[in-house]
Amino acid sequence: MSAEGDAGFEPRGALTLRTIAMPADTNPNGDIFGGWLMAQMDLAGGSAAVKRARGRVVTVAVDAMSFHLPVYVGDEVSCYAEVVRVGNTSIRIHVETWVCRGVGTRHFKVTEGTFVYVAVDEQGRPRPVPPEAPEEA
C-alpha cells in the first residue's frame, strides 16, 4: 500500500460499519489503538455473520490479522465484510478496513483479517447455520 492511496483498488465485501476515529481511541503514543480497530472489525464481521446465520452468533477466532497502515484521529473508518465460508455451525468472514483521510476521496486499506463466528441458540449452544436463502445467493 502506498501513502497515495489504493487507486484502482476497491474494498472487498459489503460496507458494514462506518465511524470516525476519535482522540479517546488512541494509545499512549497518540496513535489509534489497534485493539479499537479490531473491535470495529469484529462488530462489522459479527453483523454480517448474524445476517447469514439469521440469529445470534459468538466470535470464536480471529485469523491472519494484518495491520498495513496507521489510522489517525479524524480518519473516517469503514469496515467491509464478506462471508468466505459457511460450515455446519460456523461462519468465516473476511473483514477489510479502509480509511478516508482529509477532504478528498482518497481511501486506503489499513487492515484486514478473518473472523470466525459460531451460530448459537438461546442457551448459548452451537446450532446449525440455516441454508442460504434465495435472496442471499
N, CA, C and O atoms as a MOPAC input file, in Angstrom:
PM7 MOZYME 1SCF
protein

 N      0.84600 1    -1.17200 1     0.00000 1
 C      0.00000 1     0.00000 1     0.00000 1
 C      0.88900 1     1.23200 1     0.00000 1
 O      1.92400 1     1.27100 1     0.66500 1
 N      0.48200 1     2.19900 1    -0.73000 1
 C      1.27300 1     3.42600 1    -0.78200 1
 C      0.59300 1     4.52300 1     0.00600 1
 O     -0.58900 1     4.43100 1     0.33600 1
 N      1.34700 1     5.55400 1     0.30200 1
 C      0.78500 1     6.70600 1     1.01200 1
 C     -0.16900 1     7.48500 1     0.12600 1
 O     -0.90800 1     8.34000 1     0.61300 1
 N     -0.16200 1     7.20400 1    -1.16300 1
 C     -1.04200 1     7.91000 1    -2.09500 1
 C     -2.41400 1     7.25700 1    -2.20100 1
 O     -3.27200 1     7.74800 1    -2.93500 1
 N     -2.63200 1     6.18800 1    -1.50300 1
 C     -3.93300 1     5.53000 1    -1.53300 1
 C     -3.91900 1     4.31400 1    -2.42400 1
 O     -2.91900 1     4.01900 1    -3.07800 1
 N     -5.00900 1     3.62600 1    -2.44700 1
 C     -5.13400 1     2.40300 1    -3.21800 1
 C     -5.89800 1     2.67900 1    -4.49900 1
 O     -6.95300 1     2.09300 1    -4.74100 1
 N     -5.36000 1     3.57700 1    -5.32400 1
 C     -6.00300 1     3.94000 1    -6.58700 1
 C     -6.19900 1     2.69000 1    -7.42800 1
 O     -5.27600 1     1.89100 1    -7.58800 1
 N     -7.38600 1     2.52400 1    -7.96000 1
 C     -7.68500 1     1.37500 1    -8.79300 1
 C     -8.13000 1     0.15200 1    -8.01400 1
 O     -8.56500 1    -0.83100 1    -8.61400 1
 N     -8.03400 1     0.18600 1    -6.70900 1
 C     -8.45900 1    -0.93200 1    -5.88600 1
 C     -9.73400 1    -0.55500 1    -5.15600 1
 O     -9.93300 1     0.59900 1    -4.77900 1
 N    -10.58100 1    -1.52900 1    -4.96400 1
 C    -11.83500 1    -1.30100 1    -4.25000 1
 C    -11.92800 1    -2.27500 1    -3.08500 1
 O    -11.35300 1    -3.36300 1    -3.12600 1
 N    -12.64800 1    -1.88200 1    -2.05900 1
 C    -12.82900 1    -2.78700 1    -0.92100 1
 C    -13.53700 1    -4.07100 1    -1.33100 1
 O    -14.37400 1    -4.07900 1    -2.23400 1
 N    -13.18500 1    -5.14700 1    -0.65300 1
 C    -13.80400 1    -6.45300 1    -0.87500 1
 C    -14.91400 1    -6.61700 1     0.15900 1
 O    -14.66700 1    -6.47600 1     1.35700 1
 N    -16.12000 1    -6.91100 1    -0.28400 1
 C    -17.22900 1    -7.11600 1     0.63600 1
 C    -18.17800 1    -5.93600 1     0.66400 1
 O    -18.02300 1    -4.96500 1    -0.07700 1
 N    -19.16600 1    -6.04600 1     1.54000 1
 C    -20.20000 1    -5.01000 1     1.67200 1
 C    -19.84900 1    -4.06800 1     2.81700 1
 O    -19.34400 1    -4.50000 1     3.85400 1
 N    -20.12100 1    -2.77500 1     2.62300 1
 C    -19.92200 1    -1.80700 1     3.69700 1
 C    -20.83800 1    -2.19300 1     4.85200 1
 O    -22.05600 1    -2.27400 1     4.69300 1
 N    -20.24100 1    -2.42900 1     6.00900 1
 C    -20.99600 1    -2.93000 1     7.15100 1
 C    -20.95400 1    -1.98900 1     8.34200 1
 O    -21.86400 1    -1.99800 1     9.17100 1
 N    -19.89800 1    -1.16700 1     8.43700 1
 C    -19.76400 1    -0.26000 1     9.57000 1
 C    -18.93200 1     0.94300 1     9.13900 1
 O    -17.94200 1     0.80200 1     8.42000 1
 N    -19.34200 1     2.11800 1     9.58100 1
 C    -18.57300 1     3.34300 1     9.31500 1
 C    -18.56900 1     4.18900 1    10.58100 1
 O    -19.60800 1     4.37600 1    11.21400 1
 N    -17.38800 1     4.70300 1    10.94800 1
 C    -17.24100 1     5.52300 1    12.14800 1
 C    -16.06600 1     6.47600 1    11.96100 1
 O    -15.36600 1     6.41500 1    10.95000 1
 N    -15.85800 1     7.34000 1    12.91800 1
 C    -14.73700 1     8.27900 1    12.90000 1
 C    -13.79800 1     7.93000 1    14.04600 1
 O    -14.24300 1     7.72300 1    15.17500 1
 N    -12.50000 1     7.86400 1    13.76200 1
 C    -11.50300 1     7.63400 1    14.80800 1
 C    -11.36600 1     8.90300 1    15.64700 1
 O    -11.11100 1     9.98200 1    15.11300 1
 N    -11.53600 1     8.76800 1    16.94900 1
 C    -11.56300 1     9.90900 1    17.86800 1
 C    -10.36200 1     9.88400 1    18.82200 1
 O     -9.72800 1     8.84200 1    18.98800 1
 N    -10.04900 1    11.01600 1    19.44700 1
 C     -8.92500 1    11.05700 1    20.39100 1
 C     -9.02600 1    10.02200 1    21.51400 1
 O     -8.00000 1     9.52200 1    21.97600 1
 N    -10.22000 1     9.69700 1    21.95500 1
 C    -10.39100 1     8.69700 1    23.02200 1
 C     -9.96600 1     7.29700 1    22.57300 1
 O     -9.80300 1     6.40600 1    23.40700 1
 N     -9.78400 1     7.09300 1    21.25700 1
 C     -9.43700 1     5.78400 1    20.70700 1
 C     -7.93500 1     5.59400 1    20.52800 1
 O     -7.50300 1     4.62600 1    19.90100 1
 N     -7.13000 1     6.51600 1    21.07700 1
 C     -5.68100 1     6.44700 1    20.88100 1
 C     -4.98400 1     5.67000 1    21.99100 1
 O     -5.49500 1     5.52000 1    23.10100 1
 N     -3.79000 1     5.18000 1    21.64400 1
 C     -2.92900 1     4.53900 1    22.63500 1
 C     -2.07500 1     5.61800 1    23.31000 1
 O     -2.21300 1     6.79100 1    22.96400 1
 N     -1.20900 1     5.27000 1    24.24800 1
 C     -0.41500 1     6.29400 1    24.94100 1
 C      0.48000 1     7.13700 1    24.02500 1
 O      0.90800 1     8.22300 1    24.41600 1
 N      0.76700 1     6.65300 1    22.81600 1
 C      1.60100 1     7.40000 1    21.87100 1
 C      0.79200 1     8.31700 1    20.96500 1
 O      1.36800 1     9.02700 1    20.14100 1
 N     -0.52400 1     8.31700 1    21.09800 1
 C     -1.36500 1     9.18000 1    20.28300 1
 C     -1.82900 1     8.56300 1    18.97800 1
 O     -2.50500 1     9.22500 1    18.19100 1
 N     -1.47700 1     7.29900 1    18.73100 1
 C     -1.94100 1     6.59000 1    17.53300 1
 C     -3.24200 1     5.87200 1    17.86600 1
 O     -3.50100 1     5.54000 1    19.02300 1
 N     -4.06100 1     5.63500 1    16.84000 1
 C     -5.28800 1     4.86900 1    17.08600 1
 C     -4.89000 1     3.46400 1    17.53000 1
 O     -4.09800 1     2.78900 1    16.87300 1
 N     -5.44800 1     3.04600 1    18.64600 1
 C     -5.15700 1     1.76700 1    19.27600 1
 C     -5.62400 1     0.61700 1    18.38700 1
 O     -6.76800 1     0.60000 1    17.93100 1
 N     -4.72700 1    -0.34800 1    18.14300 1
 C     -5.06400 1    -1.49700 1    17.30600 1
 C     -6.23500 1    -2.29200 1    17.84400 1
 O     -7.01500 1    -2.84900 1    17.07100 1
 N     -6.36900 1    -2.35200 1    19.15800 1
 C     -7.49200 1    -3.06900 1    19.76200 1
 C     -8.82700 1    -2.42700 1    19.44200 1
 O     -9.82900 1    -3.12200 1    19.27200 1
 N     -8.85000 1    -1.07800 1    19.35700 1
 C    -10.08300 1    -0.37700 1    18.98300 1
 C    -10.45400 1    -0.73900 1    17.55100 1
 O    -11.61700 1    -1.00900 1    17.25100 1
 N     -9.45300 1    -0.74100 1    16.66800 1
 C     -9.70300 1    -1.06500 1    15.26600 1
 C    -10.19600 1    -2.50500 1    15.12500 1
 O    -11.11600 1    -2.78000 1    14.35500 1
 N     -9.58400 1    -3.40700 1    15.86500 1
 C    -10.00500 1    -4.80600 1    15.83200 1
 C    -11.43500 1    -4.96000 1    16.34000 1
 O    -12.19200 1    -5.77300 1    15.80900 1
 N    -11.81600 1    -4.19300 1    17.35700 1
 C    -13.18900 1    -4.24000 1    17.87400 1
 C    -14.18600 1    -3.77800 1    16.81800 1
 O    -15.26300 1    -4.36100 1    16.69000 1
 N    -13.84200 1    -2.73900 1    16.06000 1
 C    -14.73200 1    -2.26900 1    14.99500 1
 C    -14.90400 1    -3.35700 1    13.94000 1
 O    -16.00500 1    -3.58400 1    13.43800 1
 N    -13.80100 1    -4.02500 1    13.61400 1
 C    -13.85300 1    -5.10800 1    12.63200 1
 C    -14.70400 1    -6.26900 1    13.13200 1
 O    -15.44500 1    -6.87400 1    12.35700 1
 N    -14.60400 1    -6.58200 1    14.41700 1
 C    -15.41600 1    -7.65600 1    14.99500 1
 C    -16.89600 1    -7.29100 1    14.94800 1
 O    -17.73900 1    -8.14600 1    14.67300 1
 N    -17.21500 1    -6.02800 1    15.21500 1
 C    -18.61400 1    -5.57900 1    15.10000 1
 C    -19.11900 1    -5.75100 1    13.66900 1
 O    -20.23000 1    -6.23600 1    13.45300 1
 N    -18.30300 1    -5.35400 1    12.69500 1
 C    -18.70100 1    -5.47200 1    11.28600 1
 C    -18.85700 1    -6.93400 1    10.88400 1
 O    -19.85200 1    -7.30800 1    10.26200 1
 N    -17.87800 1    -7.75600 1    11.23600 1
 C    -17.95400 1    -9.17600 1    10.90800 1
 C    -19.12400 1    -9.85000 1    11.60000 1
 O    -19.80600 1   -10.68700 1    11.01000 1
 N    -19.35500 1    -9.48300 1    12.85400 1
 C    -20.48200 1   -10.04700 1    13.59800 1
 C    -21.81200 1    -9.68800 1    12.98300 1
 O    -22.72800 1   -10.51000 1    12.95400 1
 N    -21.92900 1    -8.46700 1    12.48900 1
 C    -23.16600 1    -8.04200 1    11.82900 1
 C    -23.43400 1    -8.89100 1    10.58700 1
 O    -24.56200 1    -9.32900 1    10.36000 1
 N    -22.39000 1    -9.12000 1     9.78600 1
 C    -22.54500 1    -9.95700 1     8.58800 1
 C    -22.87100 1   -11.39900 1     8.97500 1
 O    -23.68300 1   -12.04900 1     8.31700 1
 N    -22.24200 1   -11.89800 1    10.03500 1
 C    -22.49200 1   -13.27300 1    10.47500 1
 C    -23.91400 1   -13.45200 1    10.99600 1
 O    -24.54800 1   -14.47100 1    10.72300 1
 N    -24.42500 1   -12.46600 1    11.74700 1
 C    -25.80300 1   -12.52500 1    12.25600 1
 C    -26.79200 1   -12.60300 1    11.09800 1
 O    -27.75500 1   -13.36900 1    11.14700 1
 N    -26.55300 1   -11.80800 1    10.05600 1
 C    -27.45100 1   -11.84300 1     8.88900 1
 C    -27.43100 1   -13.21600 1     8.23800 1
 O    -28.48100 1   -13.76700 1     7.90700 1
 N    -26.21400 1   -13.77900 1     8.05100 1
 C    -26.11200 1   -15.08200 1     7.38700 1
 C    -26.67700 1   -16.19500 1     8.26600 1
 O    -27.32300 1   -17.11200 1     7.75900 1
 N    -26.44300 1   -16.13000 1     9.57400 1
 C    -26.92100 1   -17.16700 1    10.49900 1
 C    -28.38600 1   -16.99900 1    10.85500 1
 O    -29.01400 1   -17.90400 1    11.40300 1
 N    -28.92900 1   -15.81600 1    10.53200 1
 C    -30.30300 1   -15.47400 1    10.89200 1
 C    -30.53500 1   -15.67500 1    12.39400 1
 O    -31.51600 1   -16.28200 1    12.82200 1
 N    -29.59900 1   -15.14200 1    13.16400 1
 C    -29.71300 1   -15.23300 1    14.61400 1
 C    -28.38700 1   -14.96700 1    15.29500 1
 O    -27.42200 1   -14.53000 1    14.66800 1
 N    -28.35900 1   -15.23400 1    16.57200 1
 C    -27.21200 1   -14.93000 1    17.43000 1
 C    -25.95600 1   -15.70500 1    17.01900 1
 O    -26.02300 1   -16.87700 1    16.64600 1
 N    -24.81600 1   -15.02300 1    17.09600 1
 C    -23.51500 1   -15.64600 1    16.85200 1
 C    -22.54500 1   -15.17900 1    17.93600 1
 O    -22.77000 1   -14.16000 1    18.59000 1
 N    -21.47000 1   -15.93400 1    18.11500 1
 C    -20.38500 1   -15.52900 1    19.00600 1
 C    -19.07500 1   -15.61700 1    18.23100 1
 O    -18.91400 1   -16.46800 1    17.35700 1
 N    -18.14700 1   -14.73200 1    18.56000 1
 C    -16.81700 1   -14.75600 1    17.95100 1
 C    -16.00700 1   -15.86000 1    18.61300 1
 O    -15.92900 1   -15.92300 1    19.84000 1
 N    -15.39700 1   -16.74100 1    17.80100 1
 C    -14.58400 1   -17.81600 1    18.37000 1
 C    -13.11600 1   -17.72900 1    17.96300 1
 O    -12.26200 1   -18.32900 1    18.61800 1
 N    -12.80300 1   -16.98800 1    16.88600 1
 C    -11.40300 1   -16.89400 1    16.45800 1
 C    -11.20700 1   -15.69400 1    15.54400 1
 O    -12.13400 1   -15.22100 1    14.88700 1
 N     -9.97600 1   -15.22300 1    15.52800 1
 C     -9.53700 1   -14.21100 1    14.57100 1
 C     -8.27700 1   -14.77000 1    13.93200 1
 O     -7.31700 1   -15.10200 1    14.62800 1
 N     -8.27900 1   -14.87700 1    12.60200 1
 C     -7.13600 1   -15.42600 1    11.87200 1
 C     -6.48200 1   -14.35000 1    11.01700 1
 O     -7.15400 1   -13.44700 1    10.51900 1
 N     -5.18500 1   -14.44900 1    10.85100 1
 C     -4.44000 1   -13.66700 1     9.86400 1
 C     -4.73300 1   -12.17200 1     9.90900 1
 O     -4.97800 1   -11.55600 1     8.87200 1
 N     -4.70900 1   -11.59600 1    11.08400 1
 C     -4.92100 1   -10.15000 1    11.22400 1
 C     -3.67200 1    -9.42500 1    10.73900 1
 O     -2.56800 1    -9.71900 1    11.19500 1
 N     -3.84100 1    -8.47600 1     9.81400 1
 C     -2.70900 1    -7.71100 1     9.28000 1
 C     -3.01500 1    -6.23000 1     9.35100 1
 O     -4.05200 1    -5.77500 1     8.86900 1
 N     -2.10700 1    -5.48300 1     9.95300 1
 C     -2.21900 1    -4.02300 1    10.01200 1
 C     -1.24700 1    -3.46100 1     8.97700 1
 O     -0.03400 1    -3.60700 1     9.12500 1
 N     -1.77200 1    -2.81800 1     7.92600 1
 C     -0.94500 1    -2.33100 1     6.82000 1
 C     -0.47900 1    -0.89600 1     7.01100 1
 O      0.67900 1    -0.57800 1     6.74200 1
 N     -1.36200 1    -0.03700 1     7.46700 1
 C     -1.07800 1     1.39300 1     7.62000 1
 C     -1.71500 1     1.90000 1     8.90600 1
 O     -2.69700 1     1.32500 1     9.37400 1
 N     -1.17000 1     2.97100 1     9.48700 1
 C     -1.77200 1     3.51800 1    10.70800 1
 C     -3.09600 1     4.22800 1    10.43200 1
 O     -3.36800 1     4.67100 1     9.31600 1
 N     -3.90000 1     4.32100 1    11.47300 1
 C     -5.15000 1     5.09000 1    11.44100 1
 C     -4.93300 1     6.28500 1    12.35100 1
 O     -4.37000 1     6.15400 1    13.43800 1
 N     -5.38700 1     7.46100 1    11.90100 1
 C     -5.18000 1     8.69300 1    12.65400 1
 C     -6.50600 1     9.26200 1    13.15300 1
 O     -7.56600 1     8.98100 1    12.59300 1
 N     -6.43000 1    10.05500 1    14.20000 1
 C     -7.60000 1    10.75700 1    14.71300 1
 C     -8.21900 1    11.55500 1    13.56900 1
 O     -7.51800 1    12.25500 1    12.83900 1
 N     -9.52300 1    11.44400 1    13.42300 1
 C    -10.24800 1    12.15200 1    12.37400 1
 C    -10.47000 1    11.34400 1    11.11300 1
 O    -11.27800 1    11.73600 1    10.27100 1
 N     -9.76900 1    10.21500 1    10.95500 1
 C     -9.99100 1     9.36500 1     9.78500 1
 C    -11.40500 1     8.79800 1     9.81600 1
 O    -11.90400 1     8.40500 1    10.87100 1
 N    -12.04500 1     8.75900 1     8.65000 1
 C    -13.32200 1     8.05900 1     8.51800 1
 C    -12.98900 1     6.59000 1     8.27400 1
 O    -12.36800 1     6.24700 1     7.26800 1
 N    -13.39800 1     5.73700 1     9.18300 1
 C    -13.05500 1     4.32100 1     9.16700 1
 C    -14.25100 1     3.52700 1     8.65100 1
 O    -15.34800 1     3.62300 1     9.20300 1
 N    -14.04000 1     2.74300 1     7.59100 1
 C    -15.11100 1     1.93100 1     7.00700 1
 C    -14.69000 1     0.47000 1     6.99700 1
 O    -13.59900 1     0.13400 1     6.53700 1
 N    -15.55700 1    -0.39600 1     7.50400 1
 C    -15.29700 1    -1.83700 1     7.52600 1
 C    -16.20200 1    -2.52800 1     6.51200 1
 O    -17.41000 1    -2.29900 1     6.47600 1
 N    -15.59500 1    -3.37400 1     5.69600 1
 C    -16.29300 1    -4.13100 1     4.66800 1
 C    -16.18900 1    -5.60600 1     5.01800 1
 O    -15.10200 1    -6.09700 1     5.32300 1
 N    -17.30800 1    -6.31600 1     4.97700 1
 C    -17.33300 1    -7.71900 1     5.38800 1
 C    -17.86000 1    -8.59600 1     4.26300 1
 O    -18.76700 1    -8.21700 1     3.52100 1
 N    -17.26500 1    -9.78400 1     4.15800 1
 C    -17.66700 1   -10.74900 1     3.13500 1
 C    -17.62800 1   -12.15500 1     3.72900 1
 O    -16.62600 1   -12.55900 1     4.32000 1
 N    -18.71800 1   -12.89300 1     3.57000 1
 C    -18.75300 1   -14.29200 1     4.00300 1
 C    -17.86100 1   -15.08300 1     3.05200 1
 O    -18.05400 1   -15.04000 1     1.83700 1
 N    -16.88700 1   -15.80500 1     3.60200 1
 C    -15.99900 1   -16.59600 1     2.74900 1
 C    -16.22100 1   -18.09800 1     2.89200 1
 O    -15.84800 1   -18.86400 1     2.00400 1
 N    -16.82400 1   -18.52700 1     4.00000 1
 C    -17.10200 1   -19.95100 1     4.16900 1
 C    -18.16800 1   -20.13900 1     5.23700 1
 O    -18.18600 1   -19.44500 1     6.25300 1
 N    -19.05100 1   -21.09100 1     4.98300 1
 C    -20.07300 1   -21.45300 1     5.96400 1
 C    -19.93500 1   -22.94300 1     6.24500 1
 O    -19.99200 1   -23.76600 1     5.33100 1
 N    -19.75300 1   -23.28000 1     7.51400 1
 C    -19.70200 1   -24.67400 1     7.93000 1
 C    -21.04000 1   -25.07400 1     8.52800 1
 O    -22.04900 1   -24.40300 1     8.30800 1
 N    -21.05200 1   -26.15900 1     9.28100 1
 C    -22.29400 1   -26.61200 1     9.90500 1
 C    -22.79400 1   -25.60400 1    10.94000 1
 O    -23.97100 1   -25.24200 1    10.94100 1
 N    -21.89400 1   -25.15300 1    11.82400 1
 C    -22.27800 1   -24.17700 1    12.85500 1
 C    -21.47100 1   -22.88300 1    12.76300 1
 O    -21.78900 1   -21.90600 1    13.44300 1
 N    -20.43200 1   -22.86800 1    11.93100 1
 C    -19.52400 1   -21.71500 1    11.88700 1
 C    -19.64000 1   -20.92100 1    10.59000 1
 O    -20.07300 1   -21.42400 1     9.55400 1
 N    -19.23500 1   -19.66600 1    10.69600 1
 C    -19.21600 1   -18.75600 1     9.54600 1
 C    -17.88800 1   -18.00800 1     9.59100 1
 O    -17.53600 1   -17.41300 1    10.61000 1
 N    -17.15600 1   -18.04300 1     8.48200 1
 C    -15.87300 1   -17.34300 1     8.36500 1
 C    -16.11000 1   -16.07600 1     7.54600 1
 O    -16.61900 1   -16.13400 1     6.42700 1
 N    -15.73300 1   -14.93100 1     8.11900 1
 C    -15.96500 1   -13.62600 1     7.49600 1
 C    -14.62800 1   -12.91500 1     7.29500 1
 O    -13.85000 1   -12.77800 1     8.23900 1
 N    -14.35700 1   -12.46200 1     6.06700 1
 C    -13.17700 1   -11.63100 1     5.79500 1
 C    -13.60200 1   -10.17700 1     5.97000 1
 O    -14.60500 1    -9.74400 1     5.40300 1
 N    -12.83400 1    -9.42800 1     6.75700 1
 C    -13.14100 1    -8.01600 1     7.00700 1
 C    -11.94400 1    -7.17000 1     6.58500 1
 O    -10.81400 1    -7.41400 1     7.00900 1
 N    -12.21000 1    -6.17400 1     5.74500 1
 C    -11.20400 1    -5.18000 1     5.37600 1
 C    -11.60900 1    -3.84800 1     5.98100 1
 O    -12.79000 1    -3.50200 1     6.02000 1
 N    -10.61700 1    -3.10600 1     6.45200 1
 C    -10.87900 1    -1.76700 1     6.96500 1
 C    -10.14500 1    -0.76400 1     6.09900 1
 O     -8.94200 1    -0.87900 1     5.86400 1
 N    -10.89000 1     0.21800 1     5.63200 1
 C    -10.36400 1     1.29000 1     4.79300 1
 C    -10.61800 1     2.60600 1     5.50500 1
 O    -11.57600 1     2.73200 1     6.26700 1
 N     -9.75900 1     3.59000 1     5.25500 1
 C     -9.98900 1     4.92100 1     5.79500 1
 C    -10.02600 1     5.93600 1     4.66800 1
 O     -9.36800 1     5.78600 1     3.63900 1
 N    -10.81800 1     6.97300 1     4.89800 1
 C    -10.82800 1     8.15700 1     4.05000 1
 C    -10.21500 1     9.25500 1     4.90800 1
 O    -10.67100 1     9.52400 1     6.01900 1
 N     -9.18800 1     9.87400 1     4.37800 1
 C     -8.41000 1    10.84000 1     5.15500 1
 C     -8.50200 1    12.20800 1     4.49800 1
 O     -8.23600 1    12.35300 1     3.30500 1
 N     -8.87600 1    13.20200 1     5.27500 1
 C     -8.91500 1    14.56200 1     4.74900 1
 C    -10.14200 1    14.81800 1     3.90300 1
 O    -11.13300 1    14.09200 1     3.97300 1
 N    -10.05600 1    15.87000 1     3.09700 1
 C    -11.21100 1    16.33600 1     2.33400 1
 C    -11.40400 1    15.57000 1     1.03500 1
 O    -12.50600 1    15.59800 1     0.48600 1
 N    -10.41400 1    14.90400 1     0.52700 1
 C    -10.52600 1    14.22900 1    -0.76200 1
 C    -11.29300 1    12.93200 1    -0.69400 1
 O    -11.91700 1    12.60500 1     0.31500 1
 N    -11.23400 1    12.20900 1    -1.77900 1
 C    -11.88900 1    10.90100 1    -1.83700 1
 C    -10.85600 1     9.78300 1    -1.79200 1
 O    -11.18500 1     8.62300 1    -2.03900 1
 N     -9.60700 1    10.12400 1    -1.47800 1
 C     -8.57100 1     9.09100 1    -1.38400 1
 C     -8.91500 1     8.13500 1    -0.25400 1
 O     -9.28800 1     8.55100 1     0.84300 1
 N     -8.78800 1     6.87300 1    -0.53600 1
 C     -9.03300 1     5.90200 1     0.52100 1
 C     -7.89300 1     4.88900 1     0.54700 1
 O     -7.25300 1     4.61800 1    -0.46900 1
 N     -7.65900 1     4.34400 1     1.72100 1
 C     -6.54400 1     3.44900 1     1.97000 1
 C     -7.04400 1     2.21500 1     2.70100 1
 O     -7.84800 1     2.31400 1     3.62800 1
 N     -6.55800 1     1.04200 1     2.27600 1
 C     -6.82600 1    -0.15900 1     3.07200 1
 C     -5.80000 1    -0.17500 1     4.19500 1
 O     -4.59600 1    -0.18400 1     3.93900 1
 N     -6.27300 1    -0.18000 1     5.44200 1
 C     -5.36100 1    -0.09900 1     6.57900 1
 C     -5.18600 1    -1.42300 1     7.31400 1
 O     -4.14800 1    -1.65500 1     7.93500 1
 N     -6.17800 1    -2.28000 1     7.25000 1
 C     -6.05100 1    -3.57500 1     7.92000 1
 C     -7.05800 1    -4.56100 1     7.34300 1
 O     -8.03400 1    -4.17600 1     6.69900 1
 N     -6.80100 1    -5.83000 1     7.58600 1
 C     -7.72800 1    -6.88400 1     7.17900 1
 C     -7.51900 1    -8.09200 1     8.07300 1
 O     -6.45500 1    -8.27700 1     8.66300 1
 N     -8.54400 1    -8.89600 1     8.15700 1
 C     -8.46800 1   -10.10000 1     8.96900 1
 C     -9.65700 1   -10.99300 1     8.70200 1
 O    -10.64700 1   -10.57600 1     8.10000 1
 N     -9.54800 1   -12.21300 1     9.15400 1
 C    -10.62800 1   -13.17800 1     9.00800 1
 C    -11.13300 1   -13.53900 1    10.40300 1
 O    -10.36400 1   -13.92900 1    11.28100 1
 N    -12.42600 1   -13.40000 1    10.57800 1
 C    -13.07900 1   -13.65400 1    11.86400 1
 C    -13.96200 1   -14.88700 1    11.72100 1
 O    -14.61300 1   -15.07900 1    10.69300 1
 N    -13.98000 1   -15.71400 1    12.74900 1
 C    -14.80700 1   -16.92200 1    12.74200 1
 C    -15.85900 1   -16.78600 1    13.83700 1
 O    -15.55000 1   -16.48100 1    14.98900 1
 N    -17.10000 1   -17.01900 1    13.45000 1
 C    -18.24500 1   -16.92600 1    14.35700 1
 C    -18.94900 1   -18.27300 1    14.38400 1
 O    -18.90700 1   -19.02800 1    13.41200 1
 N    -19.59500 1   -18.56600 1    15.50500 1
 C    -20.41400 1   -19.77100 1    15.62900 1
 C    -21.83600 1   -19.33500 1    15.95400 1
 O    -22.06700 1   -18.52000 1    16.84700 1
 N    -22.78300 1   -19.89800 1    15.20700 1
 C    -24.20300 1   -19.64500 1    15.47800 1
 C    -24.57300 1   -20.37400 1    16.76500 1
 O    -24.21400 1   -21.53500 1    16.96000 1
 N    -25.30100 1   -19.67400 1    17.64500 1
 C    -25.70000 1   -20.28200 1    18.91700 1
 C    -27.19600 1   -20.10000 1    19.15200 1
 O    -27.82600 1   -19.18500 1    18.62200 1
 N    -27.74300 1   -21.00900 1    19.96900 1
 C    -29.16400 1   -20.92700 1    20.31800 1
 C    -29.35000 1   -20.05900 1    21.56200 1
 O    -28.41200 1   -19.40300 1    22.01500 1
 N    -30.56500 1   -20.06100 1    22.11000 1
 C    -30.89100 1   -19.21400 1    23.26300 1
 C    -30.07700 1   -19.57300 1    24.50700 1
 O    -29.88000 1   -18.73100 1    25.38400 1
 N    -29.60600 1   -20.81600 1    24.58600 1
 C    -28.80400 1   -21.25000 1    25.73000 1
 C    -27.30100 1   -21.08900 1    25.47500 1
 O    -26.48600 1   -21.47300 1    26.31400 1
 N    -26.93700 1   -20.52800 1    24.33100 1
 C    -25.53000 1   -20.32800 1    24.00300 1
 C    -24.83400 1   -21.55800 1    23.44600 1
 O    -23.60700 1   -21.58700 1    23.35300 1
 N    -25.60900 1   -22.57700 1    23.07200 1
 C    -25.03700 1   -23.79500 1    22.49000 1
 C    -24.98000 1   -23.66600 1    20.97200 1
 O    -25.85800 1   -23.05000 1    20.36900 1
 N    -23.94100 1   -24.25000 1    20.34500 1
 C    -23.86200 1   -24.18900 1    18.87800 1
 C    -25.12000 1   -24.75500 1    18.23600 1
 O    -25.69600 1   -25.73500 1    18.70800 1
 N    -25.52600 1   -24.11800 1    17.15800 1
 C    -26.68200 1   -24.57800 1    16.38500 1
 C    -26.30400 1   -24.54100 1    14.90600 1
 O    -25.39400 1   -23.80400 1    14.52700 1
 N    -26.98100 1   -25.31400 1    14.06800 1
 C    -26.66300 1   -25.29400 1    12.63900 1
 C    -26.95900 1   -23.92700 1    12.00900 1
 O    -27.92100 1   -23.25000 1    12.37200 1
 N    -26.11200 1   -23.54800 1    11.06600 1
 C    -26.38100 1   -22.35300 1    10.25800 1
 C    -27.40800 1   -22.76900 1     9.21700 1
 O    -27.19800 1   -23.76100 1     8.52000 1
 N    -28.52200 1   -22.03400 1     9.08700 1
 C    -29.53300 1   -22.42500 1     8.10600 1
 C    -29.00400 1   -22.31300 1     6.67400 1
 O    -28.05100 1   -21.57800 1     6.41300 1
 N    -29.62600 1   -23.04400 1     5.75700 1
 C    -29.22800 1   -22.91900 1     4.35100 1
 C    -29.37600 1   -21.46800 1     3.88500 1
 O    -30.18200 1   -20.70500 1     4.41700 1
 N    -28.58800 1   -21.11800 1     2.89200 1
 C    -28.64800 1   -19.76200 1     2.35300 1
 C    -30.00300 1   -19.51400 1     1.71300 1
 O    -30.47700 1   -20.31500 1     0.90700 1
 N    -30.62600 1   -18.39600 1     2.08000 1
 C    -31.91900 1   -18.02000 1     1.49900 1
 C    -31.70200 1   -17.57000 1     0.05700 1
 O    -30.63500 1   -17.04600 1    -0.26300 1
 N    -32.69700 1   -17.76400 1    -0.82900 1
 C    -32.53800 1   -17.37100 1    -2.23600 1
 C    -32.12000 1   -15.90900 1    -2.41200 1
 O    -31.32900 1   -15.60300 1    -3.30400 1
 N    -32.63900 1   -15.00100 1    -1.57600 1
 C    -32.28300 1   -13.58400 1    -1.71900 1
 C    -30.85500 1   -13.29800 1    -1.27800 1
 O    -30.32100 1   -12.23300 1    -1.58700 1
 N    -30.21300 1   -14.24000 1    -0.55100 1
 C    -28.82800 1   -14.06800 1    -0.11200 1
 C    -27.83800 1   -14.55900 1    -1.16000 1
 O    -26.67400 1   -14.15700 1    -1.15400 1
 N    -28.28900 1   -15.41500 1    -2.05000 1
 C    -27.38900 1   -16.03300 1    -3.03600 1
 C    -26.90300 1   -15.04600 1    -4.05800 1
 O    -26.14000 1   -15.40900 1    -4.95300 1

